[in-house]
Amino acid sequence: MEPLNAEKILTIAIKKYHPRLALAASFGAPEGMVLLDMMHRIEPGARVFVLDTGRLHPATHDLIDRVRDRYGKAVEVVFPRAAEVEYMVGEHGMNLFYKSVESRKHCCRIRKVEPLRRYFADLDAYVSGLRRDQNLNRQSTPKLEMDVGNGGLLKFNPLADWSRDRVMDYVGEHRVPVNSLHAKGFPSVGCEPCSRAVRPGEDERSGRWWWESESQKECGIHTPDDQEGGLGI
């Protein structure tokens, strides 16, 4: 896959795995919207899902509705198990993620990692918007990999060799709908209490979990082994 461009990779993936292939889109990063647009052009029935953690920005929900209107596409919304969220909040508080890295990773696991794994049980492959220049963790991202941590699915990363500028050029050229918070200094939009605008010159992921000092921060979706253990429930 490495010498192939994004459109060719997506064409191969869709031809071989649709409908047991889906795009994992946060609706908080323009990469996901670029891939959604590309996949829709190849196969209008291509699937897309989003993890609704219960703490998303209103702007993210607005984008989900705009995508439905623009593409006529049913966005599959995946929620965490209510009982697990209730137990976590009852034991550790509403904003446990500010207390420690361990607590934050526990919250991410309940709200994102475990719902994702449940959803993946019915798929053979998925598409991700990872780029190599997003942070140090992602510098060696291949265009195709086996996601062992999430059940052994194939994971396509068609934009691995793209830059942020190239992503935004595609957005402008094709008038792709994106999260309105990008225009307010949010290059990456996650949960509302866990993401903020970044200053000029800062890393585009620096607005995520900004209170943590460690620079290579992930929620566990792309580094699932990092989520094992935690506080337990």
mmCIF file of the C-alpha atoms, coordinates in Angstrom:
data_MODEL
# 
_entry.id   MODEL 
# 
loop_
_atom_site.group_PDB 
_atom_site.id 
_atom_site.type_symbol 
_atom_site.label_atom_id 
_atom_site.label_alt_id 
_atom_site.label_comp_id 
_atom_site.label_asym_id 
_atom_site.label_entity_id 
_atom_site.label_seq_id 
_atom_site.pdbx_PDB_ins_code 
_atom_site.Cartn_x 
_atom_site.Cartn_y 
_atom_site.Cartn_z 
_atom_site.occupancy 
_atom_site.B_iso_or_equiv 
_atom_site.pdbx_formal_charge 
_atom_site.auth_seq_id 
_atom_site.auth_comp_id 
_atom_site.auth_asym_id 
_atom_site.auth_atom_id 
_atom_site.pdbx_PDB_model_num 
ATOM 1   C CA . MET A 1 1   ? 0.000   0.000  0.000  1.00 0.00 ? 1   MET A CA 1 
ATOM 2   C CA . GLU A 1 2   ? 2.866   2.394  0.692  1.00 0.00 ? 2   GLU A CA 1 
ATOM 3   C CA . PRO A 1 3   ? 3.357   3.739  -2.877 1.00 0.00 ? 3   PRO A CA 1 
ATOM 4   C CA . LEU A 1 4   ? -0.397  4.119  -3.474 1.00 0.00 ? 4   LEU A CA 1 
ATOM 5   C CA . ASN A 1 5   ? -2.291  7.374  -3.061 1.00 0.00 ? 5   ASN A CA 1 
ATOM 6   C CA . ALA A 1 6   ? -5.222  7.772  -0.694 1.00 0.00 ? 6   ALA A CA 1 
ATOM 7   C CA . GLU A 1 7   ? -7.955  7.343  -3.321 1.00 0.00 ? 7   GLU A CA 1 
ATOM 8   C CA . LYS A 1 8   ? -6.423  4.107  -4.619 1.00 0.00 ? 8   LYS A CA 1 
ATOM 9   C CA . ILE A 1 9   ? -6.066  2.677  -1.120 1.00 0.00 ? 9   ILE A CA 1 
ATOM 10  C CA . LEU A 1 10  ? -9.686  3.494  -0.313 1.00 0.00 ? 10  LEU A CA 1 
ATOM 11  C CA . THR A 1 11  ? -10.864 1.997  -3.607 1.00 0.00 ? 11  THR A CA 1 
ATOM 12  C CA . ILE A 1 12  ? -9.103  -1.276 -2.800 1.00 0.00 ? 12  ILE A CA 1 
ATOM 13  C CA . ALA A 1 13  ? -10.368 -1.305 0.784  1.00 0.00 ? 13  ALA A CA 1 
ATOM 14  C CA . ILE A 1 14  ? -13.979 -0.633 -0.200 1.00 0.00 ? 14  ILE A CA 1 
ATOM 15  C CA . LYS A 1 15  ? -13.960 -3.136 -3.055 1.00 0.00 ? 15  LYS A CA 1 
ATOM 16  C CA . LYS A 1 16  ? -12.647 -5.909 -0.818 1.00 0.00 ? 16  LYS A CA 1 
ATOM 17  C CA . TYR A 1 17  ? -14.309 -5.216 2.547  1.00 0.00 ? 17  TYR A CA 1 
ATOM 18  C CA . HIS A 1 18  ? -17.485 -3.138 2.125  1.00 0.00 ? 18  HIS A CA 1 
ATOM 19  C CA . PRO A 1 19  ? -19.890 -3.351 3.974  1.00 0.00 ? 19  PRO A CA 1 
ATOM 20  C CA . ARG A 1 20  ? -17.724 -4.810 6.762  1.00 0.00 ? 20  ARG A CA 1 
ATOM 21  C CA . LEU A 1 21  ? -15.489 -1.740 6.511  1.00 0.00 ? 21  LEU A CA 1 
ATOM 22  C CA . ALA A 1 22  ? -16.139 1.587  8.230  1.00 0.00 ? 22  ALA A CA 1 
ATOM 23  C CA . LEU A 1 23  ? -14.467 4.963  8.620  1.00 0.00 ? 23  LEU A CA 1 
ATOM 24  C CA . ALA A 1 24  ? -13.603 5.874  12.199 1.00 0.00 ? 24  ALA A CA 1 
ATOM 25  C CA . ALA A 1 25  ? -14.316 9.624  12.278 1.00 0.00 ? 25  ALA A CA 1 
ATOM 26  C CA . SER A 1 26  ? -14.161 11.818 15.363 1.00 0.00 ? 26  SER A CA 1 
ATOM 27  C CA . PHE A 1 27  ? -15.929 14.700 13.589 1.00 0.00 ? 27  PHE A CA 1 
ATOM 28  C CA . GLY A 1 28  ? -13.326 16.770 15.401 1.00 0.00 ? 28  GLY A CA 1 
ATOM 29  C CA . ALA A 1 29  ? -10.464 16.475 12.908 1.00 0.00 ? 29  ALA A CA 1 
ATOM 30  C CA . PRO A 1 30  ? -10.490 17.471 9.231  1.00 0.00 ? 30  PRO A CA 1 
ATOM 31  C CA . GLU A 1 31  ? -8.710  14.255 8.209  1.00 0.00 ? 31  GLU A CA 1 
ATOM 32  C CA . GLY A 1 32  ? -11.816 12.212 8.952  1.00 0.00 ? 32  GLY A CA 1 
ATOM 33  C CA . MET A 1 33  ? -13.977 14.535 6.880  1.00 0.00 ? 33  MET A CA 1 
ATOM 34  C CA . VAL A 1 34  ? -11.549 14.321 3.938  1.00 0.00 ? 34  VAL A CA 1 
ATOM 35  C CA . LEU A 1 35  ? -11.711 10.518 4.080  1.00 0.00 ? 35  LEU A CA 1 
ATOM 36  C CA . LEU A 1 36  ? -15.487 10.595 4.391  1.00 0.00 ? 36  LEU A CA 1 
ATOM 37  C CA . ASP A 1 37  ? -15.700 12.710 1.244  1.00 0.00 ? 37  ASP A CA 1 
ATOM 38  C CA . MET A 1 38  ? -13.315 10.444 -0.663 1.00 0.00 ? 38  MET A CA 1 
ATOM 39  C CA . MET A 1 39  ? -15.104 7.274  0.402  1.00 0.00 ? 39  MET A CA 1 
ATOM 40  C CA . HIS A 1 40  ? -18.501 8.712  -0.478 1.00 0.00 ? 40  HIS A CA 1 
ATOM 41  C CA . ARG A 1 41  ? -17.272 9.511  -3.988 1.00 0.00 ? 41  ARG A CA 1 
ATOM 42  C CA . ILE A 1 42  ? -16.103 5.907  -4.428 1.00 0.00 ? 42  ILE A CA 1 
ATOM 43  C CA . GLU A 1 43  ? -19.099 4.234  -2.743 1.00 0.00 ? 43  GLU A CA 1 
ATOM 44  C CA . PRO A 1 44  ? -22.042 6.346  -1.519 1.00 0.00 ? 44  PRO A CA 1 
ATOM 45  C CA . GLY A 1 45  ? -22.999 3.551  0.873  1.00 0.00 ? 45  GLY A CA 1 
ATOM 46  C CA . ALA A 1 46  ? -19.589 3.531  2.576  1.00 0.00 ? 46  ALA A CA 1 
ATOM 47  C CA . ARG A 1 47  ? -20.043 3.373  6.339  1.00 0.00 ? 47  ARG A CA 1 
ATOM 48  C CA . VAL A 1 48  ? -18.867 5.944  8.891  1.00 0.00 ? 48  VAL A CA 1 
ATOM 49  C CA . PHE A 1 49  ? -19.160 5.903  12.662 1.00 0.00 ? 49  PHE A CA 1 
ATOM 50  C CA . VAL A 1 50  ? -18.426 8.250  15.539 1.00 0.00 ? 50  VAL A CA 1 
ATOM 51  C CA . LEU A 1 51  ? -17.901 7.587  19.236 1.00 0.00 ? 51  LEU A CA 1 
ATOM 52  C CA . ASP A 1 52  ? -20.213 9.818  21.258 1.00 0.00 ? 52  ASP A CA 1 
ATOM 53  C CA . THR A 1 53  ? -18.595 9.860  24.682 1.00 0.00 ? 53  THR A CA 1 
ATOM 54  C CA . GLY A 1 54  ? -21.335 11.951 26.254 1.00 0.00 ? 54  GLY A CA 1 
ATOM 55  C CA . ARG A 1 55  ? -18.919 14.878 26.598 1.00 0.00 ? 55  ARG A CA 1 
ATOM 56  C CA . LEU A 1 56  ? -18.590 16.071 22.994 1.00 0.00 ? 56  LEU A CA 1 
ATOM 57  C CA . HIS A 1 57  ? -18.696 19.720 21.950 1.00 0.00 ? 57  HIS A CA 1 
ATOM 58  C CA . PRO A 1 58  ? -22.036 20.944 20.552 1.00 0.00 ? 58  PRO A CA 1 
ATOM 59  C CA . ALA A 1 59  ? -20.087 21.908 17.414 1.00 0.00 ? 59  ALA A CA 1 
ATOM 60  C CA . THR A 1 60  ? -19.249 18.234 16.893 1.00 0.00 ? 60  THR A CA 1 
ATOM 61  C CA . HIS A 1 61  ? -22.902 17.220 17.068 1.00 0.00 ? 61  HIS A CA 1 
ATOM 62  C CA . ASP A 1 62  ? -23.681 20.015 14.627 1.00 0.00 ? 62  ASP A CA 1 
ATOM 63  C CA . LEU A 1 63  ? -21.127 18.644 12.163 1.00 0.00 ? 63  LEU A CA 1 
ATOM 64  C CA . ILE A 1 64  ? -22.653 15.157 12.373 1.00 0.00 ? 64  ILE A CA 1 
ATOM 65  C CA . ASP A 1 65  ? -25.996 16.637 11.328 1.00 0.00 ? 65  ASP A CA 1 
ATOM 66  C CA . ARG A 1 66  ? -24.384 18.671 8.542  1.00 0.00 ? 66  ARG A CA 1 
ATOM 67  C CA . VAL A 1 67  ? -22.766 15.513 7.178  1.00 0.00 ? 67  VAL A CA 1 
ATOM 68  C CA . ARG A 1 68  ? -26.140 13.764 7.175  1.00 0.00 ? 68  ARG A CA 1 
ATOM 69  C CA . ASP A 1 69  ? -27.613 16.653 5.193  1.00 0.00 ? 69  ASP A CA 1 
ATOM 70  C CA . ARG A 1 70  ? -24.701 17.051 2.784  1.00 0.00 ? 70  ARG A CA 1 
ATOM 71  C CA . TYR A 1 71  ? -24.129 13.402 1.907  1.00 0.00 ? 71  TYR A CA 1 
ATOM 72  C CA . GLY A 1 72  ? -27.446 11.805 2.798  1.00 0.00 ? 72  GLY A CA 1 
ATOM 73  C CA . LYS A 1 73  ? -25.398 9.438  4.912  1.00 0.00 ? 73  LYS A CA 1 
ATOM 74  C CA . ALA A 1 74  ? -26.505 7.633  8.066  1.00 0.00 ? 74  ALA A CA 1 
ATOM 75  C CA . VAL A 1 75  ? -23.726 8.256  10.595 1.00 0.00 ? 75  VAL A CA 1 
ATOM 76  C CA . GLU A 1 76  ? -23.483 5.328  13.000 1.00 0.00 ? 76  GLU A CA 1 
ATOM 77  C CA . VAL A 1 77  ? -23.227 6.762  16.525 1.00 0.00 ? 77  VAL A CA 1 
ATOM 78  C CA . VAL A 1 78  ? -21.617 4.492  19.117 1.00 0.00 ? 78  VAL A CA 1 
ATOM 79  C CA . PHE A 1 79  ? -22.157 5.129  22.832 1.00 0.00 ? 79  PHE A CA 1 
ATOM 80  C CA . PRO A 1 80  ? -20.440 3.768  25.946 1.00 0.00 ? 80  PRO A CA 1 
ATOM 81  C CA . ARG A 1 81  ? -22.405 1.456  28.221 1.00 0.00 ? 81  ARG A CA 1 
ATOM 82  C CA . ALA A 1 82  ? -24.478 3.646  30.529 1.00 0.00 ? 82  ALA A CA 1 
ATOM 83  C CA . ALA A 1 83  ? -23.945 1.404  33.567 1.00 0.00 ? 83  ALA A CA 1 
ATOM 84  C CA . GLU A 1 84  ? -20.158 1.600  33.214 1.00 0.00 ? 84  GLU A CA 1 
ATOM 85  C CA . VAL A 1 85  ? -20.223 5.392  32.909 1.00 0.00 ? 85  VAL A CA 1 
ATOM 86  C CA . GLU A 1 86  ? -22.546 5.661  35.906 1.00 0.00 ? 86  GLU A CA 1 
ATOM 87  C CA . TYR A 1 87  ? -20.294 3.471  38.017 1.00 0.00 ? 87  TYR A CA 1 
ATOM 88  C CA . MET A 1 88  ? -17.158 5.382  37.026 1.00 0.00 ? 88  MET A CA 1 
ATOM 89  C CA . VAL A 1 89  ? -18.715 8.762  37.765 1.00 0.00 ? 89  VAL A CA 1 
ATOM 90  C CA . GLY A 1 90  ? -20.152 7.506  41.057 1.00 0.00 ? 90  GLY A CA 1 
ATOM 91  C CA . GLU A 1 91  ? -16.789 6.169  42.197 1.00 0.00 ? 91  GLU A CA 1 
ATOM 92  C CA . HIS A 1 92  ? -14.425 8.813  40.844 1.00 0.00 ? 92  HIS A CA 1 
ATOM 93  C CA . GLY A 1 93  ? -16.448 11.952 40.053 1.00 0.00 ? 93  GLY A CA 1 
ATOM 94  C CA . MET A 1 94  ? -17.605 13.697 36.889 1.00 0.00 ? 94  MET A CA 1 
ATOM 95  C CA . ASN A 1 95  ? -14.197 15.201 36.070 1.00 0.00 ? 95  ASN A CA 1 
ATOM 96  C CA . LEU A 1 96  ? -11.890 12.409 37.205 1.00 0.00 ? 96  LEU A CA 1 
ATOM 97  C CA . PHE A 1 97  ? -9.660  12.936 34.153 1.00 0.00 ? 97  PHE A CA 1 
ATOM 98  C CA . TYR A 1 98  ? -8.081  16.037 35.719 1.00 0.00 ? 98  TYR A CA 1 
ATOM 99  C CA . LYS A 1 99  ? -6.826  14.078 38.756 1.00 0.00 ? 99  LYS A CA 1 
ATOM 100 C CA . SER A 1 100 ? -4.099  11.985 37.109 1.00 0.00 ? 100 SER A CA 1 
ATOM 101 C CA . VAL A 1 101 ? -3.009  10.477 33.810 1.00 0.00 ? 101 VAL A CA 1 
ATOM 102 C CA . GLU A 1 102 ? -4.249  7.109  35.080 1.00 0.00 ? 102 GLU A CA 1 
ATOM 103 C CA . SER A 1 103 ? -7.692  8.562  35.805 1.00 0.00 ? 103 SER A CA 1 
ATOM 104 C CA . ARG A 1 104 ? -7.865  10.236 32.404 1.00 0.00 ? 104 ARG A CA 1 
ATOM 105 C CA . LYS A 1 105 ? -6.939  7.016  30.630 1.00 0.00 ? 105 LYS A CA 1 
ATOM 106 C CA . HIS A 1 106 ? -9.582  5.185  32.632 1.00 0.00 ? 106 HIS A CA 1 
ATOM 107 C CA . CYS A 1 107 ? -12.212 7.667  31.460 1.00 0.00 ? 107 CYS A CA 1 
ATOM 108 C CA . CYS A 1 108 ? -11.018 7.304  27.859 1.00 0.00 ? 108 CYS A CA 1 
ATOM 109 C CA . ARG A 1 109 ? -11.207 3.546  28.151 1.00 0.00 ? 109 ARG A CA 1 
ATOM 110 C CA . ILE A 1 110 ? -14.808 3.540  29.405 1.00 0.00 ? 110 ILE A CA 1 
ATOM 111 C CA . ARG A 1 111 ? -16.066 6.213  27.019 1.00 0.00 ? 111 ARG A CA 1 
ATOM 112 C CA . LYS A 1 112 ? -14.041 5.400  23.892 1.00 0.00 ? 112 LYS A CA 1 
ATOM 113 C CA . VAL A 1 113 ? -11.864 2.283  23.836 1.00 0.00 ? 113 VAL A CA 1 
ATOM 114 C CA . GLU A 1 114 ? -14.389 -0.283 25.064 1.00 0.00 ? 114 GLU A CA 1 
ATOM 115 C CA . PRO A 1 115 ? -17.299 0.985  22.891 1.00 0.00 ? 115 PRO A CA 1 
ATOM 116 C CA . LEU A 1 116 ? -14.931 0.925  19.927 1.00 0.00 ? 116 LEU A CA 1 
ATOM 117 C CA . ARG A 1 117 ? -13.999 -2.695 20.515 1.00 0.00 ? 117 ARG A CA 1 
ATOM 118 C CA . ARG A 1 118 ? -17.669 -3.668 20.748 1.00 0.00 ? 118 ARG A CA 1 
ATOM 119 C CA . TYR A 1 119 ? -18.387 -1.950 17.455 1.00 0.00 ? 119 TYR A CA 1 
ATOM 120 C CA . PHE A 1 120 ? -15.378 -3.554 15.781 1.00 0.00 ? 120 PHE A CA 1 
ATOM 121 C CA . ALA A 1 121 ? -16.715 -7.042 16.545 1.00 0.00 ? 121 ALA A CA 1 
ATOM 122 C CA . ASP A 1 122 ? -18.857 -6.784 13.384 1.00 0.00 ? 122 ASP A CA 1 
ATOM 123 C CA . LEU A 1 123 ? -16.139 -5.426 11.078 1.00 0.00 ? 123 LEU A CA 1 
ATOM 124 C CA . ASP A 1 124 ? -13.218 -6.879 9.144  1.00 0.00 ? 124 ASP A CA 1 
ATOM 125 C CA . ALA A 1 125 ? -11.400 -3.593 8.531  1.00 0.00 ? 125 ALA A CA 1 
ATOM 126 C CA . TYR A 1 126 ? -11.589 0.127  9.217  1.00 0.00 ? 126 TYR A CA 1 
ATOM 127 C CA . VAL A 1 127 ? -10.189 3.415  7.964  1.00 0.00 ? 127 VAL A CA 1 
ATOM 128 C CA . SER A 1 128 ? -8.350  5.930  10.136 1.00 0.00 ? 128 SER A CA 1 
ATOM 129 C CA . GLY A 1 129 ? -7.205  9.508  9.562  1.00 0.00 ? 129 GLY A CA 1 
ATOM 130 C CA . LEU A 1 130 ? -3.805  9.150  11.244 1.00 0.00 ? 130 LEU A CA 1 
ATOM 131 C CA . ARG A 1 131 ? -0.950  11.258 9.839  1.00 0.00 ? 131 ARG A CA 1 
ATOM 132 C CA . ARG A 1 132 ? 2.724   10.731 10.550 1.00 0.00 ? 132 ARG A CA 1 
ATOM 133 C CA . ASP A 1 133 ? 3.429   14.368 11.355 1.00 0.00 ? 133 ASP A CA 1 
ATOM 134 C CA . GLN A 1 134 ? 0.692   14.718 13.996 1.00 0.00 ? 134 GLN A CA 1 
ATOM 135 C CA . ASN A 1 135 ? 2.962   13.705 16.879 1.00 0.00 ? 135 ASN A CA 1 
ATOM 136 C CA . LEU A 1 136 ? 5.945   11.502 17.723 1.00 0.00 ? 136 LEU A CA 1 
ATOM 137 C CA . ASN A 1 137 ? 3.767   8.457  18.424 1.00 0.00 ? 137 ASN A CA 1 
ATOM 138 C CA . ARG A 1 138 ? 2.549   8.466  14.834 1.00 0.00 ? 138 ARG A CA 1 
ATOM 139 C CA . GLN A 1 139 ? 5.777   9.041  12.896 1.00 0.00 ? 139 GLN A CA 1 
ATOM 140 C CA . SER A 1 140 ? 6.035   5.421  11.763 1.00 0.00 ? 140 SER A CA 1 
ATOM 141 C CA . THR A 1 141 ? 2.336   4.958  10.913 1.00 0.00 ? 141 THR A CA 1 
ATOM 142 C CA . PRO A 1 142 ? 2.031   2.582  7.922  1.00 0.00 ? 142 PRO A CA 1 
ATOM 143 C CA . LYS A 1 143 ? -0.695  2.934  5.321  1.00 0.00 ? 143 LYS A CA 1 
ATOM 144 C CA . LEU A 1 144 ? -1.921  -0.567 6.181  1.00 0.00 ? 144 LEU A CA 1 
ATOM 145 C CA . GLU A 1 145 ? -1.509  -2.415 9.450  1.00 0.00 ? 145 GLU A CA 1 
ATOM 146 C CA . MET A 1 146 ? -2.999  -5.163 11.564 1.00 0.00 ? 146 MET A CA 1 
ATOM 147 C CA . ASP A 1 147 ? -4.686  -3.716 14.638 1.00 0.00 ? 147 ASP A CA 1 
ATOM 148 C CA . VAL A 1 148 ? -3.953  -6.502 17.110 1.00 0.00 ? 148 VAL A CA 1 
ATOM 149 C CA . GLY A 1 149 ? -5.130  -4.491 20.127 1.00 0.00 ? 149 GLY A CA 1 
ATOM 150 C CA . ASN A 1 150 ? -8.584  -4.077 18.621 1.00 0.00 ? 150 ASN A CA 1 
ATOM 151 C CA . GLY A 1 151 ? -9.230  -7.667 17.630 1.00 0.00 ? 151 GLY A CA 1 
ATOM 152 C CA . GLY A 1 152 ? -6.937  -8.146 14.661 1.00 0.00 ? 152 GLY A CA 1 
ATOM 153 C CA . LEU A 1 153 ? -8.787  -5.940 12.169 1.00 0.00 ? 153 LEU A CA 1 
ATOM 154 C CA . LEU A 1 154 ? -7.042  -4.457 9.165  1.00 0.00 ? 154 LEU A CA 1 
ATOM 155 C CA . LYS A 1 155 ? -6.498  -0.740 9.652  1.00 0.00 ? 155 LYS A CA 1 
ATOM 156 C CA . PHE A 1 156 ? -6.097  1.504  6.625  1.00 0.00 ? 156 PHE A CA 1 
ATOM 157 C CA . ASN A 1 157 ? -4.321  4.851  7.124  1.00 0.00 ? 157 ASN A CA 1 
ATOM 158 C CA . PRO A 1 158 ? -4.569  6.423  3.638  1.00 0.00 ? 158 PRO A CA 1 
ATOM 159 C CA . LEU A 1 159 ? -3.485  9.904  4.777  1.00 0.00 ? 159 LEU A CA 1 
ATOM 160 C CA . ALA A 1 160 ? -0.384  8.729  6.642  1.00 0.00 ? 160 ALA A CA 1 
ATOM 161 C CA . ASP A 1 161 ? 1.959   10.694 4.362  1.00 0.00 ? 161 ASP A CA 1 
ATOM 162 C CA . TRP A 1 162 ? -0.224  13.819 4.080  1.00 0.00 ? 162 TRP A CA 1 
ATOM 163 C CA . SER A 1 163 ? 0.560   17.147 5.742  1.00 0.00 ? 163 SER A CA 1 
ATOM 164 C CA . ARG A 1 164 ? -1.928  19.361 7.559  1.00 0.00 ? 164 ARG A CA 1 
ATOM 165 C CA . ASP A 1 165 ? -1.747  21.849 4.696  1.00 0.00 ? 165 ASP A CA 1 
ATOM 166 C CA . ARG A 1 166 ? -2.598  19.164 2.167  1.00 0.00 ? 166 ARG A CA 1 
ATOM 167 C CA . VAL A 1 167 ? -5.610  18.124 4.247  1.00 0.00 ? 167 VAL A CA 1 
ATOM 168 C CA . MET A 1 168 ? -6.890  21.696 4.426  1.00 0.00 ? 168 MET A CA 1 
ATOM 169 C CA . ASP A 1 169 ? -6.276  22.205 0.703  1.00 0.00 ? 169 ASP A CA 1 
ATOM 170 C CA . TYR A 1 170 ? -8.558  19.238 -0.004 1.00 0.00 ? 170 TYR A CA 1 
ATOM 171 C CA . VAL A 1 171 ? -11.167 20.639 2.394  1.00 0.00 ? 171 VAL A CA 1 
ATOM 172 C CA . GLY A 1 172 ? -11.154 23.948 0.531  1.00 0.00 ? 172 GLY A CA 1 
ATOM 173 C CA . GLU A 1 173 ? -11.104 22.462 -2.962 1.00 0.00 ? 173 GLU A CA 1 
ATOM 174 C CA . HIS A 1 174 ? -14.041 20.125 -2.339 1.00 0.00 ? 174 HIS A CA 1 
ATOM 175 C CA . ARG A 1 175 ? -15.880 22.301 0.185  1.00 0.00 ? 175 ARG A CA 1 
ATOM 176 C CA . VAL A 1 176 ? -15.830 19.520 2.743  1.00 0.00 ? 176 VAL A CA 1 
ATOM 177 C CA . PRO A 1 177 ? -17.781 20.327 5.940  1.00 0.00 ? 177 PRO A CA 1 
ATOM 178 C CA . VAL A 1 178 ? -15.542 20.490 9.012  1.00 0.00 ? 178 VAL A CA 1 
ATOM 179 C CA . ASN A 1 179 ? -15.932 21.254 12.697 1.00 0.00 ? 179 ASN A CA 1 
ATOM 180 C CA . SER A 1 180 ? -16.593 24.974 13.242 1.00 0.00 ? 180 SER A CA 1 
ATOM 181 C CA . LEU A 1 181 ? -14.116 25.006 16.132 1.00 0.00 ? 181 LEU A CA 1 
ATOM 182 C CA . HIS A 1 182 ? -11.211 24.673 13.677 1.00 0.00 ? 182 HIS A CA 1 
ATOM 183 C CA . ALA A 1 183 ? -11.806 28.334 12.786 1.00 0.00 ? 183 ALA A CA 1 
ATOM 184 C CA . LYS A 1 184 ? -11.485 29.204 16.471 1.00 0.00 ? 184 LYS A CA 1 
ATOM 185 C CA . GLY A 1 185 ? -8.022  27.709 16.929 1.00 0.00 ? 185 GLY A CA 1 
ATOM 186 C CA . PHE A 1 186 ? -8.915  24.060 17.600 1.00 0.00 ? 186 PHE A CA 1 
ATOM 187 C CA . PRO A 1 187 ? -6.936  21.911 15.135 1.00 0.00 ? 187 PRO A CA 1 
ATOM 188 C CA . SER A 1 188 ? -8.149  18.793 16.980 1.00 0.00 ? 188 SER A CA 1 
ATOM 189 C CA . VAL A 1 189 ? -11.486 18.591 18.804 1.00 0.00 ? 189 VAL A CA 1 
ATOM 190 C CA . GLY A 1 190 ? -12.159 15.856 21.330 1.00 0.00 ? 190 GLY A CA 1 
ATOM 191 C CA . CYS A 1 191 ? -14.333 15.864 24.424 1.00 0.00 ? 191 CYS A CA 1 
ATOM 192 C CA . GLU A 1 192 ? -15.351 19.346 25.533 1.00 0.00 ? 192 GLU A CA 1 
ATOM 193 C CA . PRO A 1 193 ? -13.457 19.393 28.860 1.00 0.00 ? 193 PRO A CA 1 
ATOM 194 C CA . CYS A 1 194 ? -10.385 17.761 27.302 1.00 0.00 ? 194 CYS A CA 1 
ATOM 195 C CA . SER A 1 195 ? -9.653  19.946 24.271 1.00 0.00 ? 195 SER A CA 1 
ATOM 196 C CA . ARG A 1 196 ? -8.934  23.615 23.774 1.00 0.00 ? 196 ARG A CA 1 
ATOM 197 C CA . ALA A 1 197 ? -7.569  26.048 21.210 1.00 0.00 ? 197 ALA A CA 1 
ATOM 198 C CA . VAL A 1 198 ? -3.802  26.105 20.642 1.00 0.00 ? 198 VAL A CA 1 
ATOM 199 C CA . ARG A 1 199 ? -1.462  29.066 20.338 1.00 0.00 ? 199 ARG A CA 1 
ATOM 200 C CA . PRO A 1 200 ? 0.290   29.905 17.053 1.00 0.00 ? 200 PRO A CA 1 
ATOM 201 C CA . GLY A 1 201 ? 3.272   27.615 16.568 1.00 0.00 ? 201 GLY A CA 1 
ATOM 202 C CA . GLU A 1 202 ? 2.098   24.950 19.020 1.00 0.00 ? 202 GLU A CA 1 
ATOM 203 C CA . ASP A 1 203 ? 1.793   21.313 18.007 1.00 0.00 ? 203 ASP A CA 1 
ATOM 204 C CA . GLU A 1 204 ? -1.655  20.603 16.576 1.00 0.00 ? 204 GLU A CA 1 
ATOM 205 C CA . ARG A 1 205 ? -2.293  17.960 19.264 1.00 0.00 ? 205 ARG A CA 1 
ATOM 206 C CA . SER A 1 206 ? -1.159  20.188 22.134 1.00 0.00 ? 206 SER A CA 1 
ATOM 207 C CA . GLY A 1 207 ? -4.716  21.282 22.852 1.00 0.00 ? 207 GLY A CA 1 
ATOM 208 C CA . ARG A 1 208 ? -5.694  17.739 23.855 1.00 0.00 ? 208 ARG A CA 1 
ATOM 209 C CA . TRP A 1 209 ? -5.375  16.989 27.602 1.00 0.00 ? 209 TRP A CA 1 
ATOM 210 C CA . TRP A 1 210 ? -3.298  20.168 27.868 1.00 0.00 ? 210 TRP A CA 1 
ATOM 211 C CA . TRP A 1 211 ? -2.887  19.821 31.647 1.00 0.00 ? 211 TRP A CA 1 
ATOM 212 C CA . GLU A 1 212 ? -0.699  16.721 31.183 1.00 0.00 ? 212 GLU A CA 1 
ATOM 213 C CA . SER A 1 213 ? 3.025   17.303 30.800 1.00 0.00 ? 213 SER A CA 1 
ATOM 214 C CA . GLU A 1 214 ? 3.728   14.245 28.654 1.00 0.00 ? 214 GLU A CA 1 
ATOM 215 C CA . SER A 1 215 ? 3.792   15.313 25.015 1.00 0.00 ? 215 SER A CA 1 
ATOM 216 C CA . GLN A 1 216 ? 2.933   12.008 23.283 1.00 0.00 ? 216 GLN A CA 1 
ATOM 217 C CA . LYS A 1 217 ? -0.656  11.854 24.531 1.00 0.00 ? 217 LYS A CA 1 
ATOM 218 C CA . GLU A 1 218 ? -3.187  9.359  23.191 1.00 0.00 ? 218 GLU A CA 1 
ATOM 219 C CA . CYS A 1 219 ? -6.624  8.212  24.317 1.00 0.00 ? 219 CYS A CA 1 
ATOM 220 C CA . GLY A 1 220 ? -5.892  4.529  23.727 1.00 0.00 ? 220 GLY A CA 1 
ATOM 221 C CA . ILE A 1 221 ? -7.761  3.992  20.459 1.00 0.00 ? 221 ILE A CA 1 
ATOM 222 C CA . HIS A 1 222 ? -4.541  3.994  18.432 1.00 0.00 ? 222 HIS A CA 1 
ATOM 223 C CA . THR A 1 223 ? -2.351  2.685  21.266 1.00 0.00 ? 223 THR A CA 1 
ATOM 224 C CA . PRO A 1 224 ? -4.729  0.271  23.014 1.00 0.00 ? 224 PRO A CA 1 
ATOM 225 C CA . ASP A 1 225 ? -2.111  -1.453 25.122 1.00 0.00 ? 225 ASP A CA 1 
ATOM 226 C CA . ASP A 1 226 ? -1.592  1.871  26.900 1.00 0.00 ? 226 ASP A CA 1 
ATOM 227 C CA . GLN A 1 227 ? -5.085  1.566  28.343 1.00 0.00 ? 227 GLN A CA 1 
ATOM 228 C CA . GLU A 1 228 ? -4.751  -1.746 30.118 1.00 0.00 ? 228 GLU A CA 1 
ATOM 229 C CA . GLY A 1 229 ? -4.950  -1.669 33.882 1.00 0.00 ? 229 GLY A CA 1 
ATOM 230 C CA . GLY A 1 230 ? -6.194  1.696  35.059 1.00 0.00 ? 230 GLY A CA 1 
ATOM 231 C CA . LEU A 1 231 ? -8.624  2.147  37.909 1.00 0.00 ? 231 LEU A CA 1 
ATOM 232 C CA . GLY A 1 232 ? -10.834 -0.829 37.134 1.00 0.00 ? 232 GLY A CA 1 
ATOM 233 C CA . ILE A 1 233 ? -14.577 -0.990 37.574 1.00 0.00 ? 233 ILE A CA 1 
# 
